[in-house]
């Protein structure tokens, strides 16, 4: 089994997934009796499973220092922001940085509703997983 198999198995699944949808309260009017609920993203089962598998992978592979994803991104000239991460050229990034991108995207959701949906919709998550697949297949720059 390839090192990143539990993550790259999502490549074909993601290609066919809708990822999630925004749920916006259009039924309530904002009165005390009918307060408006804050909008949120209802993620697909694929996205939920992917997040679980990503955290499981990170727990099983502490060498990728997933808790230091911000420092890893910075060391590779990237910022922990949607724009910087989406524009990252991953073609030469090491696995450690790709894992940092994936963790950064998942963690961004805690601070900005819909951030993870943006990373999926833009194709970033797929591109990052494809980079891990290339690394698994013996591509250049295959270690941390």
Rosetta constraint file for C-alpha pairs under 8 A:
AtomPair CA 1 CA 5 HARMONIC 6.63 0.50
AtomPair CA 2 CA 136 HARMONIC 6.02 0.50
AtomPair CA 3 CA 136 HARMONIC 6.57 0.50
AtomPair CA 4 CA 8 HARMONIC 6.05 0.50
AtomPair CA 4 CA 132 HARMONIC 6.63 0.50
AtomPair CA 4 CA 133 HARMONIC 7.14 0.50
AtomPair CA 4 CA 136 HARMONIC 6.72 0.50
AtomPair CA 5 CA 9 HARMONIC 5.75 0.50
AtomPair CA 6 CA 10 HARMONIC 7.84 0.50
AtomPair CA 6 CA 53 HARMONIC 6.66 0.50
AtomPair CA 6 CA 57 HARMONIC 7.33 0.50
AtomPair CA 7 CA 50 HARMONIC 7.25 0.50
AtomPair CA 7 CA 53 HARMONIC 6.80 0.50
AtomPair CA 7 CA 54 HARMONIC 6.63 0.50
AtomPair CA 7 CA 57 HARMONIC 7.86 0.50
AtomPair CA 7 CA 129 HARMONIC 7.00 0.50
AtomPair CA 8 CA 129 HARMONIC 5.56 0.50
AtomPair CA 8 CA 130 HARMONIC 7.09 0.50
AtomPair CA 8 CA 132 HARMONIC 7.00 0.50
AtomPair CA 8 CA 133 HARMONIC 6.16 0.50
AtomPair CA 9 CA 13 HARMONIC 7.56 0.50
AtomPair CA 10 CA 14 HARMONIC 5.74 0.50
AtomPair CA 10 CA 50 HARMONIC 7.26 0.50
AtomPair CA 10 CA 129 HARMONIC 7.94 0.50
AtomPair CA 11 CA 15 HARMONIC 6.37 0.50
AtomPair CA 11 CA 126 HARMONIC 6.18 0.50
AtomPair CA 11 CA 129 HARMONIC 6.68 0.50
AtomPair CA 11 CA 130 HARMONIC 7.14 0.50
AtomPair CA 12 CA 16 HARMONIC 6.78 0.50
AtomPair CA 13 CA 17 HARMONIC 6.29 0.50
AtomPair CA 13 CA 46 HARMONIC 7.45 0.50
AtomPair CA 14 CA 18 HARMONIC 7.97 0.50
AtomPair CA 14 CA 19 HARMONIC 7.73 0.50
AtomPair CA 14 CA 46 HARMONIC 7.41 0.50
AtomPair CA 14 CA 126 HARMONIC 6.94 0.50
AtomPair CA 15 CA 126 HARMONIC 7.69 0.50
AtomPair CA 17 CA 44 HARMONIC 7.89 0.50
AtomPair CA 17 CA 46 HARMONIC 7.35 0.50
AtomPair CA 18 CA 44 HARMONIC 7.23 0.50
AtomPair CA 19 CA 43 HARMONIC 5.84 0.50
AtomPair CA 19 CA 44 HARMONIC 5.07 0.50
AtomPair CA 19 CA 46 HARMONIC 7.02 0.50
AtomPair CA 19 CA 47 HARMONIC 6.09 0.50
AtomPair CA 19 CA 117 HARMONIC 6.70 0.50
AtomPair CA 19 CA 120 HARMONIC 6.88 0.50
AtomPair CA 19 CA 121 HARMONIC 7.59 0.50
AtomPair CA 20 CA 41 HARMONIC 6.38 0.50
AtomPair CA 20 CA 42 HARMONIC 5.38 0.50
AtomPair CA 20 CA 43 HARMONIC 4.02 0.50
AtomPair CA 20 CA 44 HARMONIC 4.99 0.50
AtomPair CA 20 CA 47 HARMONIC 7.95 0.50
AtomPair CA 20 CA 117 HARMONIC 6.84 0.50
AtomPair CA 21 CA 41 HARMONIC 5.41 0.50
AtomPair CA 21 CA 42 HARMONIC 5.44 0.50
AtomPair CA 21 CA 43 HARMONIC 6.55 0.50
AtomPair CA 22 CA 39 HARMONIC 6.75 0.50
AtomPair CA 22 CA 40 HARMONIC 5.61 0.50
AtomPair CA 22 CA 41 HARMONIC 4.32 0.50
AtomPair CA 22 CA 42 HARMONIC 6.21 0.50
AtomPair CA 22 CA 114 HARMONIC 7.92 0.50
AtomPair CA 23 CA 39 HARMONIC 5.56 0.50
AtomPair CA 23 CA 40 HARMONIC 5.39 0.50
AtomPair CA 23 CA 41 HARMONIC 5.86 0.50
AtomPair CA 23 CA 42 HARMONIC 6.59 0.50
AtomPair CA 24 CA 37 HARMONIC 7.66 0.50
AtomPair CA 24 CA 38 HARMONIC 7.18 0.50
AtomPair CA 24 CA 39 HARMONIC 4.66 0.50
AtomPair CA 24 CA 40 HARMONIC 6.93 0.50
AtomPair CA 25 CA 36 HARMONIC 6.21 0.50
AtomPair CA 25 CA 37 HARMONIC 5.73 0.50
AtomPair CA 25 CA 38 HARMONIC 7.14 0.50
AtomPair CA 25 CA 39 HARMONIC 6.61 0.50
AtomPair CA 26 CA 36 HARMONIC 7.95 0.50
AtomPair CA 27 CA 36 HARMONIC 7.92 0.50
AtomPair CA 28 CA 34 HARMONIC 5.19 0.50
AtomPair CA 28 CA 35 HARMONIC 6.04 0.50
AtomPair CA 28 CA 36 HARMONIC 5.22 0.50
AtomPair CA 28 CA 37 HARMONIC 7.82 0.50
AtomPair CA 29 CA 34 HARMONIC 5.98 0.50
AtomPair CA 29 CA 35 HARMONIC 6.50 0.50
AtomPair CA 29 CA 36 HARMONIC 6.22 0.50
AtomPair CA 30 CA 34 HARMONIC 5.66 0.50
AtomPair CA 30 CA 35 HARMONIC 4.25 0.50
AtomPair CA 30 CA 36 HARMONIC 4.85 0.50
AtomPair CA 31 CA 35 HARMONIC 5.37 0.50
AtomPair CA 31 CA 36 HARMONIC 7.88 0.50
AtomPair CA 40 CA 113 HARMONIC 6.46 0.50
AtomPair CA 40 CA 114 HARMONIC 7.35 0.50
AtomPair CA 41 CA 113 HARMONIC 6.99 0.50
AtomPair CA 41 CA 114 HARMONIC 6.06 0.50
AtomPair CA 41 CA 117 HARMONIC 7.84 0.50
AtomPair CA 43 CA 47 HARMONIC 6.13 0.50
AtomPair CA 43 CA 48 HARMONIC 6.75 0.50
AtomPair CA 43 CA 117 HARMONIC 7.91 0.50
AtomPair CA 44 CA 48 HARMONIC 6.48 0.50
AtomPair CA 45 CA 49 HARMONIC 6.01 0.50
AtomPair CA 46 CA 50 HARMONIC 5.98 0.50
AtomPair CA 47 CA 51 HARMONIC 6.22 0.50
AtomPair CA 48 CA 52 HARMONIC 6.41 0.50
AtomPair CA 49 CA 53 HARMONIC 6.14 0.50
AtomPair CA 50 CA 54 HARMONIC 6.01 0.50
AtomPair CA 51 CA 55 HARMONIC 6.29 0.50
AtomPair CA 51 CA 106 HARMONIC 7.06 0.50
AtomPair CA 52 CA 56 HARMONIC 6.15 0.50
AtomPair CA 53 CA 57 HARMONIC 5.95 0.50
AtomPair CA 54 CA 58 HARMONIC 6.21 0.50
AtomPair CA 54 CA 102 HARMONIC 7.98 0.50
AtomPair CA 54 CA 103 HARMONIC 7.66 0.50
AtomPair CA 55 CA 59 HARMONIC 6.17 0.50
AtomPair CA 56 CA 60 HARMONIC 6.26 0.50
AtomPair CA 57 CA 61 HARMONIC 6.07 0.50
AtomPair CA 58 CA 62 HARMONIC 5.97 0.50
AtomPair CA 58 CA 64 HARMONIC 7.10 0.50
AtomPair CA 58 CA 65 HARMONIC 7.86 0.50
AtomPair CA 58 CA 66 HARMONIC 6.27 0.50
AtomPair CA 62 CA 66 HARMONIC 7.10 0.50
AtomPair CA 64 CA 95 HARMONIC 7.88 0.50
AtomPair CA 64 CA 96 HARMONIC 5.08 0.50
AtomPair CA 64 CA 99 HARMONIC 7.08 0.50
AtomPair CA 64 CA 100 HARMONIC 7.96 0.50
AtomPair CA 64 CA 144 HARMONIC 7.36 0.50
AtomPair CA 65 CA 69 HARMONIC 6.93 0.50
AtomPair CA 65 CA 96 HARMONIC 7.64 0.50
AtomPair CA 66 CA 99 HARMONIC 7.01 0.50
AtomPair CA 66 CA 100 HARMONIC 6.06 0.50
AtomPair CA 66 CA 103 HARMONIC 6.73 0.50
AtomPair CA 68 CA 72 HARMONIC 6.32 0.50
AtomPair CA 68 CA 100 HARMONIC 7.79 0.50
AtomPair CA 69 CA 73 HARMONIC 6.07 0.50
AtomPair CA 69 CA 97 HARMONIC 7.71 0.50
AtomPair CA 69 CA 99 HARMONIC 7.86 0.50
AtomPair CA 69 CA 100 HARMONIC 4.45 0.50
AtomPair CA 69 CA 101 HARMONIC 7.32 0.50
AtomPair CA 69 CA 103 HARMONIC 6.82 0.50
AtomPair CA 69 CA 104 HARMONIC 6.41 0.50
AtomPair CA 70 CA 74 HARMONIC 6.17 0.50
AtomPair CA 70 CA 79 HARMONIC 7.50 0.50
AtomPair CA 70 CA 80 HARMONIC 6.21 0.50
AtomPair CA 70 CA 100 HARMONIC 7.25 0.50
AtomPair CA 70 CA 104 HARMONIC 7.30 0.50
AtomPair CA 71 CA 75 HARMONIC 6.05 0.50
AtomPair CA 72 CA 76 HARMONIC 6.46 0.50
AtomPair CA 72 CA 96 HARMONIC 7.48 0.50
AtomPair CA 72 CA 97 HARMONIC 6.01 0.50
AtomPair CA 72 CA 100 HARMONIC 6.43 0.50
AtomPair CA 73 CA 77 HARMONIC 6.48 0.50
AtomPair CA 73 CA 78 HARMONIC 4.93 0.50
AtomPair CA 73 CA 79 HARMONIC 6.16 0.50
AtomPair CA 73 CA 80 HARMONIC 6.93 0.50
AtomPair CA 73 CA 97 HARMONIC 6.22 0.50
AtomPair CA 73 CA 100 HARMONIC 6.44 0.50
AtomPair CA 73 CA 101 HARMONIC 7.16 0.50
AtomPair CA 74 CA 78 HARMONIC 4.99 0.50
AtomPair CA 74 CA 79 HARMONIC 5.82 0.50
AtomPair CA 74 CA 80 HARMONIC 7.90 0.50
AtomPair CA 76 CA 97 HARMONIC 7.29 0.50
AtomPair CA 78 CA 84 HARMONIC 5.98 0.50
AtomPair CA 78 CA 85 HARMONIC 6.69 0.50
AtomPair CA 78 CA 88 HARMONIC 7.27 0.50
AtomPair CA 79 CA 84 HARMONIC 5.60 0.50
AtomPair CA 79 CA 85 HARMONIC 6.83 0.50
AtomPair CA 80 CA 84 HARMONIC 6.94 0.50
AtomPair CA 80 CA 85 HARMONIC 6.70 0.50
AtomPair CA 80 CA 104 HARMONIC 6.68 0.50
AtomPair CA 81 CA 85 HARMONIC 5.98 0.50
AtomPair CA 82 CA 86 HARMONIC 5.82 0.50
AtomPair CA 82 CA 105 HARMONIC 7.87 0.50
AtomPair CA 82 CA 115 HARMONIC 7.41 0.50
AtomPair CA 82 CA 119 HARMONIC 7.56 0.50
AtomPair CA 83 CA 87 HARMONIC 6.13 0.50
AtomPair CA 84 CA 88 HARMONIC 6.21 0.50
AtomPair CA 85 CA 101 HARMONIC 6.77 0.50
AtomPair CA 86 CA 119 HARMONIC 7.11 0.50
AtomPair CA 86 CA 122 HARMONIC 7.62 0.50
AtomPair CA 86 CA 124 HARMONIC 6.01 0.50
AtomPair CA 89 CA 93 HARMONIC 7.58 0.50
AtomPair CA 90 CA 98 HARMONIC 7.29 0.50
AtomPair CA 90 CA 127 HARMONIC 7.86 0.50
AtomPair CA 90 CA 128 HARMONIC 6.82 0.50
AtomPair CA 90 CA 131 HARMONIC 6.73 0.50
AtomPair CA 91 CA 131 HARMONIC 6.63 0.50
AtomPair CA 92 CA 140 HARMONIC 7.43 0.50
AtomPair CA 92 CA 141 HARMONIC 6.46 0.50
AtomPair CA 93 CA 97 HARMONIC 6.23 0.50
AtomPair CA 93 CA 98 HARMONIC 6.69 0.50
AtomPair CA 93 CA 141 HARMONIC 6.97 0.50
AtomPair CA 94 CA 98 HARMONIC 6.51 0.50
AtomPair CA 94 CA 141 HARMONIC 5.64 0.50
AtomPair CA 94 CA 142 HARMONIC 5.92 0.50
AtomPair CA 94 CA 143 HARMONIC 5.72 0.50
AtomPair CA 94 CA 144 HARMONIC 5.10 0.50
AtomPair CA 95 CA 99 HARMONIC 6.10 0.50
AtomPair CA 95 CA 132 HARMONIC 6.39 0.50
AtomPair CA 95 CA 135 HARMONIC 7.18 0.50
AtomPair CA 95 CA 142 HARMONIC 6.50 0.50
AtomPair CA 95 CA 143 HARMONIC 5.91 0.50
AtomPair CA 95 CA 144 HARMONIC 5.39 0.50
AtomPair CA 96 CA 100 HARMONIC 6.23 0.50
AtomPair CA 96 CA 143 HARMONIC 7.49 0.50
AtomPair CA 96 CA 144 HARMONIC 4.83 0.50
AtomPair CA 97 CA 101 HARMONIC 6.21 0.50
AtomPair CA 97 CA 144 HARMONIC 7.48 0.50
AtomPair CA 98 CA 102 HARMONIC 6.35 0.50
AtomPair CA 98 CA 128 HARMONIC 6.14 0.50
AtomPair CA 98 CA 131 HARMONIC 7.61 0.50
AtomPair CA 98 CA 132 HARMONIC 7.26 0.50
AtomPair CA 99 CA 103 HARMONIC 6.12 0.50
AtomPair CA 100 CA 104 HARMONIC 5.81 0.50
AtomPair CA 101 CA 105 HARMONIC 6.13 0.50
AtomPair CA 101 CA 128 HARMONIC 7.75 0.50
AtomPair CA 102 CA 106 HARMONIC 6.38 0.50
AtomPair CA 102 CA 125 HARMONIC 6.95 0.50
AtomPair CA 102 CA 128 HARMONIC 7.44 0.50
AtomPair CA 103 CA 107 HARMONIC 5.99 0.50
AtomPair CA 104 CA 108 HARMONIC 5.93 0.50
AtomPair CA 105 CA 109 HARMONIC 6.96 0.50
AtomPair CA 105 CA 115 HARMONIC 7.12 0.50
AtomPair CA 105 CA 116 HARMONIC 5.64 0.50
AtomPair CA 105 CA 119 HARMONIC 6.77 0.50
AtomPair CA 106 CA 110 HARMONIC 7.74 0.50
AtomPair CA 106 CA 116 HARMONIC 5.89 0.50
AtomPair CA 107 CA 111 HARMONIC 7.47 0.50
AtomPair CA 108 CA 112 HARMONIC 6.05 0.50
AtomPair CA 108 CA 115 HARMONIC 5.99 0.50
AtomPair CA 108 CA 116 HARMONIC 6.77 0.50
AtomPair CA 109 CA 113 HARMONIC 5.35 0.50
AtomPair CA 109 CA 114 HARMONIC 6.27 0.50
AtomPair CA 109 CA 115 HARMONIC 5.11 0.50
AtomPair CA 109 CA 116 HARMONIC 5.47 0.50
AtomPair CA 114 CA 118 HARMONIC 6.28 0.50
AtomPair CA 115 CA 119 HARMONIC 6.53 0.50
AtomPair CA 116 CA 120 HARMONIC 6.35 0.50
AtomPair CA 117 CA 121 HARMONIC 5.99 0.50
AtomPair CA 118 CA 122 HARMONIC 5.95 0.50
AtomPair CA 119 CA 123 HARMONIC 6.49 0.50
AtomPair CA 119 CA 124 HARMONIC 5.36 0.50
AtomPair CA 119 CA 125 HARMONIC 6.03 0.50
AtomPair CA 120 CA 124 HARMONIC 6.05 0.50
AtomPair CA 120 CA 125 HARMONIC 5.40 0.50
AtomPair CA 120 CA 126 HARMONIC 7.23 0.50
AtomPair CA 123 CA 127 HARMONIC 6.15 0.50
AtomPair CA 124 CA 128 HARMONIC 6.01 0.50
AtomPair CA 125 CA 129 HARMONIC 6.14 0.50
AtomPair CA 126 CA 130 HARMONIC 6.11 0.50
AtomPair CA 127 CA 131 HARMONIC 6.32 0.50
AtomPair CA 128 CA 132 HARMONIC 6.51 0.50
AtomPair CA 129 CA 133 HARMONIC 6.28 0.50
AtomPair CA 130 CA 134 HARMONIC 6.27 0.50
AtomPair CA 131 CA 135 HARMONIC 6.25 0.50
AtomPair CA 132 CA 136 HARMONIC 6.11 0.50
AtomPair CA 133 CA 137 HARMONIC 6.17 0.50
AtomPair CA 134 CA 138 HARMONIC 6.52 0.50
AtomPair CA 134 CA 139 HARMONIC 5.19 0.50
AtomPair CA 135 CA 139 HARMONIC 4.66 0.50
AtomPair CA 135 CA 140 HARMONIC 6.94 0.50
AtomPair CA 135 CA 141 HARMONIC 7.24 0.50
AtomPair CA 135 CA 142 HARMONIC 4.72 0.50
AtomPair CA 135 CA 143 HARMONIC 7.75 0.50
AtomPair CA 136 CA 142 HARMONIC 7.28 0.50
AtomPair CA 138 CA 142 HARMONIC 6.51 0.50
